[in-house]
């Protein structure tokens, strides 16, 4: 049995049973790829908290996360390989039992959360305490809408090490990840997996920094890929092996702030407007536009003076372009050995110079 991986007009996964003799799905109109009948896949069993319905998105065996709801794939849900690629009666019944078990756990968790929420009255929670809870830090417009649909298992545990998945393995580097994650705290270690180059680990200096990075960057589109971020189960990162894929920044001078700098309070959600500082006085407006146009469509630029230093605000056509610019251009070294500082701006628009 093969389920349709397409989507209906209301945005819900189709999951209609496909027949190999047809060219299109009768329910959603998806054009059937003949190769789909040779792939091993299931319908995502995760219960989306925002709707309390099963996600249903098509998941292939080699996936680690559901593209729609972010569920960390439990490969026990897939039928065992029996040479035919089909599910026998015993496998099918076992799969249904696991789905029911997962649904029960999710439903129980919902009731527990509702009960705990009823015990907390307004004013009981201190604002500083919110920073230690990952679900409360999701202030990014890109992650807020998806926070409710992220599986609870990825948000419960706290720690300093984050697991990053769905990176663009052709262009990602430890330096680019550092430039992005250092916006939300001091980065200790970054490690890209040698065999699975689209995944990696980022160890932050404190749990607050890790929670801020997760809340702002989860589900942000980076280099045409939507990041999936959750807390890692590993206790420490080995920096001795695969040194080319691992970078230790604990003694680096490239951090955005000192040891006492309050990253959490100054953190800004990803936006299309970026802020630049430490620009040389000799740099021209045309030079800035020419360089940053390599990473997207520059809509506006405003150059200003602040505390004796030259800075600028630049607006891209999209948030994704701004993310790329920060990853590529932060810590850019000028001939006088000064380094360009690039970050997201709280400004949503700006007035350009005439």
ZABAVEX-942936 format. One line per field, with one value per residue (C-alpha): residue in three letters; x, z, y. Coordinates in Angstrom, 1 decimal. Layout:
N
res = [Ala | ...];
X = [X | ...];
Z = [Z | ...];
Y = [Y | ...];
This chain:
354
res = [Unk | Unk | Unk | Unk | Unk | Unk | Unk | Unk | Unk | Unk | Unk | Unk | Unk | Unk | Unk | Unk | Unk | Unk | Unk | Unk | Unk | Unk | Unk | Unk | Unk | Unk | Unk | Unk | Unk | Unk | Unk | Unk | Unk | Unk | Unk | Unk | Unk | Unk | Unk | Unk | Unk | Unk | Unk | Unk | Unk | Unk | Unk | Unk | Unk | Unk | Unk | Unk | Unk | Unk | Unk | Unk | Unk | Unk | Unk | Unk | Unk | Unk | Unk | Unk | Unk | Unk | Unk | Unk | Unk | Unk | Unk | Unk | Unk | Unk | Unk | Unk | Unk | Unk | Unk | Unk | Unk | Unk | Unk | Unk | Unk | Unk | Unk | Unk | Unk | Unk | Unk | Unk | Unk | Unk | Unk | Unk | Unk | Unk | Unk | Unk | Unk | Unk | Unk | Unk | Unk | Unk | Unk | Unk | Unk | Unk | Unk | Unk | Unk | Unk | Unk | Unk | Unk | Unk | Unk | Unk | Unk | Unk | Unk | Unk | Unk | Unk | Unk | Unk | Unk | Unk | Unk | Unk | Unk | Unk | Unk | Unk | Unk | Unk | Unk | Unk | Unk | Unk | Unk | Unk | Unk | Unk | Unk | Unk | Unk | Unk | Unk | Unk | Unk | Unk | Unk | Unk | Unk | Unk | Unk | Unk | Unk | Unk | Unk | Unk | Unk | Unk | Unk | Unk | Unk | Unk | Unk | Unk | Unk | Unk | Unk | Unk | Unk | Unk | Unk | Unk | Unk | Unk | Unk | Unk | Unk | Unk | Unk | Unk | Unk | Unk | Unk | Unk | Unk | Unk | Unk | Unk | Unk | Unk | Unk | Unk | Unk | Unk | Unk | Unk | Unk | Unk | Unk | Unk | Unk | Unk | Unk | Unk | Unk | Unk | Unk | Unk | Unk | Unk | Unk | Unk | Unk | Unk | Unk | Unk | Unk | Unk | Unk | Unk | Unk | Unk | Unk | Unk | Unk | Unk | Unk | Unk | Unk | Unk | Unk | Unk | Unk | Unk | Unk | Unk | Unk | Unk | Unk | Unk | Unk | Unk | Unk | Unk | Unk | Unk | Unk | Unk | Unk | Unk | Unk | Unk | Unk | Unk | Unk | Unk | Unk | Unk | Unk | Unk | Unk | Unk | Unk | Unk | Unk | Unk | Unk | Unk | Unk | Unk | Unk | Unk | Unk | Unk | Unk | Unk | Unk | Unk | Unk | Unk | Unk | Unk | Unk | Unk | Unk | Unk | Unk | Unk | Unk | Unk | Unk | Unk | Unk | Unk | Unk | Unk | Unk | Unk | Unk | Unk | Unk | Unk | Unk | Unk | Unk | Unk | Unk | Unk | Unk | Unk | Unk | Unk | Unk | Unk | Unk | Unk | Unk | Unk | Unk | Unk | Unk | Unk | Unk | Unk | Unk | Unk | Unk | Unk | Unk | Unk | Unk | Unk | Unk | Unk | Unk | Unk | Unk | Unk | Unk | Unk | Unk | Unk | Unk | Unk | Unk | Unk];
X = [0.0 | 1.4 | 0.0 | -0.1 | 2.6 | 0.8 | -1.3 | -5.0 | -6.2 | -6.7 | -3.0 | -3.6 | -1.5 | -3.4 | -2.5 | -4.8 | -4.1 | -2.4 | -2.8 | 0.1 | -2.1 | -3.2 | -1.2 | -2.7 | -4.0 | -7.8 | -8.1 | -5.5 | -4.4 | -0.7 | 1.2 | 2.2 | 6.0 | 6.3 | 9.4 | 7.3 | 6.0 | 9.5 | 10.2 | 9.6 | 7.6 | 4.9 | 2.3 | 3.6 | 1.9 | 2.8 | -0.2 | 0.1 | -0.6 | -2.1 | -4.9 | -4.7 | -4.8 | -2.3 | 0.1 | -0.1 | 2.8 | 4.7 | 8.0 | 10.6 | 12.9 | 16.0 | 14.5 | 15.3 | 12.5 | 9.1 | 9.2 | 5.8 | 5.7 | 9.3 | 8.6 | 11.9 | 11.3 | 11.1 | 12.2 | 10.5 | 7.3 | 8.6 | 7.9 | 10.8 | 12.3 | 11.0 | 12.2 | 8.8 | 8.6 | 5.1 | 3.7 | 2.4 | -0.6 | 1.7 | 3.7 | 0.6 | -1.0 | 2.2 | 2.4 | -1.1 | -0.4 | 2.7 | 0.6 | -2.1 | 0.6 | 2.1 | -1.3 | -2.0 | 1.2 | 0.6 | -2.9 | -1.8 | 0.9 | -1.8 | -3.9 | -0.9 | 0.0 | -3.5 | -3.6 | -0.3 | -1.4 | -4.5 | -2.3 | -0.3 | -2.0 | -0.9 | 2.0 | 3.4 | 6.0 | 9.0 | 10.1 | 13.7 | 12.5 | 11.0 | 14.5 | 15.2 | 12.2 | 12.8 | 9.1 | 8.9 | 11.9 | 10.3 | 9.9 | 10.9 | 8.1 | 9.5 | 9.5 | 6.5 | 4.0 | 5.8 | 6.6 | 3.2 | 3.7 | 7.2 | 7.2 | 7.4 | 10.4 | 12.6 | 11.6 | 11.4 | 15.1 | 17.4 | 21.1 | 23.8 | 24.2 | 21.9 | 21.3 | 21.0 | 19.5 | 18.7 | 21.8 | 22.9 | 25.8 | 27.2 | 27.9 | 27.7 | 30.8 | 31.6 | 32.5 | 29.1 | 27.2 | 29.3 | 28.4 | 24.7 | 24.5 | 26.9 | 24.0 | 22.3 | 25.2 | 28.8 | 29.5 | 31.8 | 32.1 | 30.6 | 30.8 | 29.5 | 28.9 | 31.4 | 28.9 | 25.8 | 27.0 | 23.6 | 23.6 | 25.7 | 26.1 | 26.4 | 27.5 | 26.6 | 28.2 | 25.0 | 21.6 | 20.0 | 22.1 | 21.1 | 17.5 | 17.7 | 19.4 | 16.8 | 13.9 | 15.1 | 16.6 | 14.4 | 12.5 | 14.5 | 15.3 | 19.1 | 20.7 | 17.4 | 17.0 | 14.6 | 16.6 | 15.4 | 16.9 | 16.4 | 18.3 | 20.9 | 21.1 | 25.0 | 26.7 | 29.8 | 31.4 | 34.7 | 37.0 | 39.9 | 38.5 | 37.6 | 39.2 | 38.3 | 34.6 | 35.0 | 35.8 | 36.5 | 35.6 | 36.0 | 39.2 | 38.3 | 38.3 | 35.5 | 32.6 | 30.2 | 30.4 | 32.5 | 31.9 | 29.4 | 27.6 | 23.8 | 23.1 | 19.6 | 18.4 | 19.9 | 18.8 | 16.8 | 14.6 | 15.7 | 14.5 | 15.2 | 17.0 | 20.6 | 22.8 | 26.5 | 29.1 | 32.9 | 32.7 | 35.8 | 35.3 | 36.6 | 34.0 | 31.4 | 27.7 | 28.1 | 30.7 | 28.4 | 25.5 | 27.8 | 29.2 | 25.9 | 24.0 | 25.8 | 23.5 | 20.2 | 18.1 | 19.1 | 16.1 | 17.3 | 20.6 | 21.2 | 24.7 | 25.1 | 27.6 | 27.5 | 30.0 | 32.6 | 32.2 | 30.5 | 27.6 | 24.7 | 21.3 | 20.5 | 17.2 | 17.0 | 14.0 | 13.7 | 14.8 | 16.6 | 18.8 | 19.6 | 20.5 | 22.9 | 24.5 | 25.2 | 26.7 | 28.9 | 30.0 | 30.1 | 33.7 | 34.9 | 38.4 | 39.3 | 42.9 | 43.4 | 42.6 | 39.3 | 36.4 | 32.9 | 30.1 | 26.8 | 23.5 | 19.8 | 18.1 | 15.0 | 14.1 | 11.6 | 12.1 | 14.5 | 14.8 | 17.5 | 19.8 | 19.1];
Z = [0.0 | -1.0 | 0.3 | -1.7 | -0.6 | -2.0 | -0.3 | -0.5 | -1.2 | 2.6 | 3.2 | 4.8 | 3.6 | 1.1 | 2.2 | -0.4 | -1.4 | -4.8 | -7.5 | -9.9 | -12.9 | -12.4 | -13.5 | -11.0 | -7.5 | -7.6 | -4.4 | -4.7 | -8.4 | -7.5 | -10.6 | -9.6 | -9.8 | -10.6 | -8.4 | -5.4 | -5.4 | -4.8 | -1.8 | 1.8 | 3.6 | 6.2 | 7.0 | 9.8 | 13.0 | 15.1 | 16.8 | 15.9 | 19.1 | 17.4 | 15.9 | 17.9 | 14.6 | 13.1 | 10.8 | 8.0 | 5.9 | 3.7 | 5.4 | 3.7 | 5.6 | 5.3 | 6.8 | 10.3 | 10.6 | 9.2 | 6.7 | 7.8 | 11.6 | 12.5 | 14.3 | 14.9 | 13.0 | 15.0 | 12.5 | 14.5 | 12.7 | 9.4 | 8.5 | 8.6 | 5.2 | 4.0 | 0.4 | -1.1 | 0.4 | 1.6 | 5.1 | 6.3 | 8.7 | 11.8 | 10.8 | 10.0 | 13.4 | 15.2 | 13.4 | 14.3 | 18.0 | 18.0 | 16.5 | 19.1 | 21.8 | 20.5 | 20.2 | 23.8 | 25.1 | 23.2 | 24.5 | 28.1 | 27.7 | 26.6 | 29.6 | 31.9 | 30.4 | 30.7 | 34.4 | 35.2 | 33.4 | 35.6 | 38.7 | 37.6 | 38.1 | 36.3 | 38.0 | 39.5 | 36.8 | 36.9 | 33.6 | 34.1 | 34.7 | 31.2 | 29.7 | 31.1 | 29.4 | 25.6 | 24.7 | 26.1 | 24.1 | 20.7 | 19.9 | 16.3 | 13.9 | 11.9 | 14.9 | 16.8 | 14.4 | 14.4 | 18.1 | 18.9 | 16.3 | 17.3 | 19.2 | 23.0 | 23.2 | 21.4 | 23.7 | 27.2 | 27.9 | 28.6 | 28.0 | 26.2 | 23.2 | 20.2 | 17.4 | 14.0 | 11.1 | 7.4 | 6.7 | 3.2 | 3.1 | -0.1 | 1.3 | 5.2 | 7.2 | 11.0 | 10.4 | 8.9 | 11.7 | 14.2 | 12.6 | 12.9 | 16.3 | 17.9 | 17.6 | 20.5 | 22.8 | 23.2 | 21.0 | 22.5 | 19.9 | 16.5 | 15.0 | 11.6 | 11.2 | 8.9 | 7.4 | 7.6 | 6.5 | 6.7 | 10.5 | 13.3 | 16.9 | 18.4 | 22.0 | 23.6 | 26.7 | 28.9 | 28.8 | 28.4 | 25.3 | 23.9 | 24.5 | 22.8 | 19.8 | 19.5 | 19.9 | 17.3 | 14.6 | 14.7 | 11.3 | 9.8 | 6.1 | 5.7 | 2.3 | 0.8 | 3.7 | 6.7 | 9.9 | 12.4 | 15.9 | 19.2 | 22.3 | 21.8 | 24.0 | 24.0 | 27.1 | 25.4 | 22.0 | 21.1 | 19.6 | 18.9 | 15.9 | 12.5 | 13.3 | 9.9 | 10.7 | 14.3 | 15.5 | 19.2 | 19.8 | 23.6 | 23.5 | 20.3 | 20.1 | 17.5 | 19.9 | 19.6 | 23.3 | 26.4 | 29.1 | 30.9 | 27.8 | 28.0 | 24.7 | 25.7 | 26.4 | 23.1 | 20.9 | 17.9 | 15.8 | 12.2 | 9.9 | 6.5 | 7.9 | 9.1 | 11.1 | 10.2 | 12.4 | 12.3 | 8.7 | 7.5 | 6.8 | 3.3 | 2.2 | -0.2 | -0.5 | -3.9 | -2.4 | 0.3 | -2.1 | -4.6 | -2.0 | -0.3 | -3.6 | -4.0 | -1.2 | -2.3 | -3.5 | -1.6 | -1.2 | 1.1 | 2.7 | 5.3 | 6.5 | 9.8 | 12.4 | 16.0 | 18.8 | 16.3 | 14.1 | 10.8 | 10.6 | 8.3 | 8.1 | 5.0 | 4.0 | 1.9 | 0.0 | 2.3 | 5.7 | 4.1 | 2.1 | 5.3 | 7.0 | 4.2 | 4.4 | 8.1 | 7.7 | 4.9 | 6.0 | 9.7 | 11.0 | 7.5 | 7.9 | 6.4 | 5.4 | 8.6 | 10.6 | 11.9 | 11.5 | 10.2 | 12.7 | 11.2 | 13.0 | 12.6 | 13.3 | 15.4 | 12.6 | 10.1 | 7.7 | 7.2 | 5.3 | 2.7 | 2.0 | -0.9];
Y = [0.0 | 3.4 | 6.6 | 9.8 | 12.3 | 15.3 | 17.9 | 18.8 | 22.4 | 23.0 | 22.3 | 18.9 | 15.9 | 13.8 | 10.2 | 8.8 | 5.2 | 5.2 | 2.7 | 2.0 | 2.0 | 5.7 | 8.7 | 11.1 | 10.9 | 10.9 | 13.0 | 15.8 | 15.5 | 14.8 | 13.5 | 10.0 | 9.2 | 5.5 | 5.3 | 6.0 | 2.4 | 1.1 | 3.5 | 2.6 | 5.3 | 5.8 | 8.4 | 10.7 | 9.5 | 12.6 | 14.3 | 18.0 | 19.9 | 22.9 | 20.8 | 17.5 | 15.7 | 13.2 | 15.0 | 12.4 | 13.7 | 11.3 | 10.2 | 8.0 | 5.6 | 7.7 | 10.8 | 12.0 | 14.6 | 15.1 | 18.0 | 19.3 | 19.0 | 18.4 | 15.1 | 13.1 | 10.0 | 6.8 | 4.1 | 1.4 | 2.6 | 1.3 | -2.3 | -4.7 | -5.4 | -8.7 | -8.6 | -7.5 | -4.0 | -4.7 | -4.8 | -8.2 | -8.5 | -8.8 | -5.7 | -3.8 | -4.5 | -3.7 | -0.4 | 0.5 | -0.4 | 1.9 | 4.7 | 4.3 | 4.3 | 7.5 | 9.1 | 8.1 | 9.6 | 12.9 | 13.1 | 12.4 | 15.1 | 17.6 | 16.9 | 17.2 | 20.6 | 21.9 | 20.8 | 22.5 | 25.7 | 25.8 | 25.8 | 28.9 | 32.3 | 35.5 | 37.1 | 33.9 | 33.5 | 35.9 | 37.3 | 36.1 | 32.5 | 32.5 | 32.5 | 29.1 | 27.5 | 26.8 | 27.0 | 30.5 | 31.8 | 31.2 | 34.9 | 34.6 | 35.1 | 32.1 | 29.8 | 31.0 | 29.5 | 26.1 | 25.9 | 24.4 | 21.7 | 20.7 | 17.4 | 17.8 | 15.5 | 18.0 | 20.9 | 19.3 | 18.6 | 21.5 | 21.7 | 23.6 | 21.3 | 21.7 | 19.2 | 20.9 | 19.1 | 19.8 | 22.0 | 22.6 | 20.2 | 21.6 | 25.1 | 24.9 | 25.4 | 25.7 | 29.4 | 30.2 | 28.4 | 30.4 | 33.7 | 32.9 | 31.2 | 33.7 | 36.3 | 34.5 | 33.6 | 32.6 | 29.6 | 27.0 | 24.2 | 23.4 | 20.0 | 18.9 | 15.1 | 13.4 | 10.9 | 13.0 | 16.3 | 17.9 | 17.6 | 18.9 | 19.9 | 23.4 | 23.8 | 27.1 | 28.6 | 28.5 | 26.9 | 30.4 | 31.0 | 27.6 | 28.2 | 31.6 | 30.2 | 27.4 | 29.7 | 32.2 | 29.9 | 26.7 | 26.5 | 29.5 | 29.0 | 28.9 | 28.4 | 27.1 | 24.6 | 24.8 | 24.3 | 21.7 | 22.4 | 20.5 | 19.7 | 17.0 | 13.9 | 13.9 | 15.1 | 16.5 | 17.0 | 15.3 | 17.8 | 15.5 | 13.6 | 15.0 | 18.3 | 19.7 | 19.3 | 20.6 | 24.1 | 25.1 | 28.7 | 28.7 | 30.8 | 32.6 | 36.4 | 36.4 | 36.4 | 39.3 | 40.3 | 39.7 | 37.1 | 39.4 | 40.5 | 39.9 | 38.1 | 37.0 | 40.6 | 41.9 | 39.0 | 40.0 | 37.7 | 37.1 | 39.9 | 41.2 | 44.3 | 43.8 | 46.2 | 46.7 | 48.3 | 48.9 | 50.1 | 51.9 | 55.7 | 55.2 | 52.7 | 54.1 | 53.4 | 51.8 | 49.4 | 48.2 | 47.6 | 45.9 | 43.4 | 42.6 | 42.3 | 38.9 | 37.5 | 39.0 | 41.9 | 45.0 | 47.3 | 50.0 | 51.3 | 53.9 | 54.9 | 56.6 | 57.6 | 56.2 | 56.9 | 57.9 | 54.8 | 54.3 | 51.9 | 51.0 | 49.5 | 47.4 | 45.9 | 42.7 | 41.5 | 38.5 | 37.1 | 34.2 | 36.6 | 38.5 | 35.2 | 34.4 | 37.8 | 37.5 | 34.0 | 35.1 | 38.6 | 38.7 | 38.9 | 39.9 | 41.2 | 44.6 | 45.6 | 47.6 | 44.3 | 45.5 | 43.1 | 43.9 | 43.2 | 42.1 | 41.2 | 41.4 | 44.7 | 45.5 | 48.0 | 46.8 | 49.6 | 52.5 | 55.8 | 55.8 | 58.7 | 60.8];
